[in-house]
């Protein structure tokens, strides 16, 4: 099952899809190119209304050669943040300051 999920993610990234859903959240992949070359992963997590509404932006520090690699990392960063939030490991201050 995890392998199928990974394959679907790869296929969506190859088509340059930028909107992904994870649990009740929406992830907007916003990786961007550097003038010097390479891509920086960036994701905006949209918090659903029933959880307080809002957005949380996460930007990576690593540079990737291809956009697909950066978008995959952005998705994984967003997913990890949502998982931490649902586990209670993200402070309400971090959620509301987004």
N, C-alpha and C positions, 0 to 999 in steps of 0.2 A: 504494500500500500504506500509506504513512504517513497519507494522507488517510482511509482506511478505519479505521485504528487510532484516529485522532483522533475520528472519528464515533462509534466504539464507546465511547470514553472519555466523550464528551459524553452519550451515551444513558445510560450507567451513572450518571453524576453526576446527570442529571435524575431518575433513579429513587432518588436518595439512597443508592446502594450505598456502603458504607463499607469493604468488604474488596476489595482488588485484588491481583492477582498480577503480579509483574514478575521475570523470570528465576526463580531458585529462591526468591525472597523473597516475603513477603506484606506488603502495605502496608495499614495500618489508618488511614483518614482520620478525624481527630479535630478538625476545625476547630470553633471555638467562637464563640458570639455574645458581643459586648461589651454591657454594660448601656447604654452611650451610643449603641449602634447599630453595625452592621457586624460583620464576621466576620474572625477571625484564622486563617490556615491552620496546621494542625498535622498531623503524620503520625508514626506509629510504624512503623518498619521492623523486621519480624521476620526475624532472621538464621537461616537453616536450620541444622539440627543438623550437617550435614557441613561447615559453615563456622564452627562454634564455638558455635552457639546464641546466644540473647540477643535484645535489642531495642535499637533506637537511635531516640530521639525527636528530631524536628526541628520547630521552631516558626518561622514566618515573622514578619516585623515589620510588613508592610503590612496595611492593613485593606481588606476588600472589602465591597461593598454586599450581595452575595448569597452565600448559603452555597455554591452551585455553583461560583462563581468562586474562593472560598477553598479548596474541596476540590480543584479543578483545580490550583491553585497548590501545594497540599500534595502531590498526586500527583507533580507535576513536581519538587518538592524531593526527595521520596523517590527517584524514579527517577534524578535527577542524583547523589545520594549513592551509590546502588548502582553506577552507572556508574563513579564515581570510585573506589569500593572495588575493583571488579573490575579497574580499570586500575592498581591499586597506589598510588593517590593518597590513600588514607585510612590513617592509622597504626593499627597493632594496638592501641595504647593507646586511640585513639578508639573502636575497635570494642569492646574489653573494658570500657571505662568506661561503656558504655551501660546 
